[in-house]
Amino acid sequence: MVTYSQTNNIFLADTLPIKYIDFYRAFEKNLRERNISFDLLPGTKDILAVDYMTLQVQEEKKVHFVNNPKYLQSKKLKTTISDAGKICGVIKIKTEQSVINLDGGS
């Protein structure tokens, strides 16, 4: 497993600066002051990218899990489920799909 200390970039949901602009501005300023590189993930539907994005398990191996939490099954809430596979495809990150239904934030 690749640890946080071995990474060199942070990915944030593109919905974060839309839904929480004041927080985002302060956070962005903080990251820039510390020379921490970051990018926005395109096409997210939820600000909590940690819940649905891939895990880097080896230097060149990333896995994404099924993201279909039980607490988001109503018609309205299903629209908030982000598709990590689609997001990774847009930013050209090759991943392996797992059959495990996993909420990465829990």
C-alpha positions in Angstrom: 0.0 0.0 0.0 1.2 3.5 -0.8 1.1 5.8 2.2 0.2 9.5 2.2 3.9 10.4 2.8 4.7 8.7 -0.5 2.3 10.8 -2.6 3.0 14.1 -4.4 -0.4 15.6 -5.2 -3.8 16.1 -3.7 -7.0 15.7 -5.6 -10.1 17.6 -4.5 -13.6 17.3 -5.8 -14.6 20.0 -8.3 -17.8 20.4 -6.3 -15.9 21.7 -3.3 -15.2 25.3 -4.5 -18.9 25.4 -5.7 -20.6 24.2 -2.5 -18.1 25.6 0.0 -16.4 28.6 -1.6 -15.2 30.2 1.6 -13.7 27.0 2.9 -12.2 26.3 -0.5 -10.5 29.7 -0.7 -8.9 29.3 2.7 -7.8 25.7 2.0 -6.4 26.6 -1.4 -4.5 29.5 0.1 -3.1 27.1 2.8 -2.0 24.6 0.2 -0.3 27.2 -2.0 1.5 28.7 1.0 2.9 25.3 1.7 3.8 24.5 -1.9 1.4 21.5 -1.9 0.2 20.7 -5.4 -3.4 19.9 -6.0 -5.9 19.4 -8.8 -9.7 19.3 -9.0 -11.3 16.1 -10.0 -13.8 16.7 -12.9 -17.3 15.4 -12.9 -17.7 14.8 -9.1 -21.1 14.9 -7.5 -19.9 14.8 -3.9 -17.3 16.9 -2.1 -15.9 13.9 -0.2 -13.6 12.4 -2.8 -12.1 10.2 -0.1 -15.4 8.2 -0.1 -15.3 7.2 -3.7 -11.9 7.7 -5.3 -9.2 5.1 -6.1 -6.6 3.7 -3.8 -3.1 3.5 -4.9 -2.0 0.1 -3.7 1.4 0.0 -5.5 3.5 2.5 -7.4 1.7 1.7 -10.7 -1.5 0.0 -9.5 -4.7 1.8 -8.5 -8.0 0.2 -7.6 -11.5 1.7 -7.5 -14.3 0.1 -5.7 -18.1 0.0 -6.2 -19.5 3.2 -4.8 -23.2 2.5 -4.0 -23.7 3.3 -0.3 -26.9 2.1 1.3 -27.6 5.6 2.8 -27.8 7.1 -0.7 -30.4 4.8 -2.3 -33.3 7.2 -2.5 -34.0 8.6 -6.0 -32.8 12.1 -4.9 -29.7 11.0 -3.2 -28.6 8.5 -5.9 -27.8 11.6 -8.0 -25.0 12.5 -5.5 -23.0 9.3 -6.1 -19.8 10.0 -8.0 -18.4 7.5 -10.5 -14.6 7.0 -9.8 -14.1 5.0 -12.9 -15.5 7.7 -15.1 -13.5 10.4 -13.3 -10.3 8.5 -13.6 -11.0 7.9 -17.3 -11.3 11.7 -17.8 -8.0 12.4 -16.0 -6.2 9.5 -17.7 -5.6 7.4 -14.6 -5.7 3.6 -15.3 -7.4 1.7 -12.6 -8.6 -1.8 -11.8 -12.2 -2.2 -10.9 -12.9 -4.1 -7.7 -16.3 -5.9 -7.0 -16.2 -4.7 -3.4 -18.7 -2.1 -2.4 -16.7 0.3 -0.3 -17.3 3.7 1.2 -13.7 4.9 1.6 -14.7 7.6 4.2 -16.2 5.2 6.7 
